[in-house]
Amino acid sequence: MPRPLAGRAWDSGGTTGTPCRAFYTPDMLLHRAIWRRWSFVREGFAPGRTWLQATPTGPHLIGNGVREVSELHAGQVYAVGMDPRWVKRLIRAGRLAEVDDYTTHLLEQITDVLRQGRVHYLNTTQALRHPTDHWPTDGVANIRPLRITDSSPEGLY
């Protein structure tokens, strides 16, 4: 790799402690995005659809998915950011009422997006996907989670 290095450092994991950081050059990010587009098509997700991404944002690598979907999969993407480290901290401290308040806050944001227009795909965590009885169904074509990587109690956020 040419020096000095240029690119981005992303957090990967780390919801229960110090995150792992992955460095990506612009070429690496493009390669990852093209691979993800290929995997979306292979899994049956059609280009030009509307997505709702309710996942960690900021330094988390998954937050880059909003740009990838919108720019390379020709889709419109709504984003609802979440902070899993904060939720994990609240859980460890036994502040479960605040966890419930935060979860309600996130679900209200998701519901607001769903009420505004047609959403074909949802990318979120199992904890936020579960209470779908509160979500409107009018105008929602195919709400389904993508790549929920950990559905254990520890991995819900």
C-alpha angles and dihedrals in degrees: 000000000000117000138264093046116234125190142070135304112218130193114237115190119328099135090134099039143335110354125238111240124217122196118217127186116211089259091052091051091050091049090050091048093051090049090050091050089052091049091049091054092045090052091052102259110144122223118245095037129128119255134193112208111195100172141109111300132180112059094359116110092224088063087067087066091081091064093041094054096043098045104032103028095044093238140134112241130197115197130208110183123213134185110221093179090060091050091049090051091051091049093049089050091051092242093141095153088061090048089054091048092050092047090050089050091053093045091051090053091050091048091051090055092046091052093051098061153326114316118186103182137026125202111192146120124283091249092060095039094054104072095058093142087084094055123094115246099198110104094008109123104184119347108190133146122247124219101339096190103188127026097168115118089256092052100049092104 
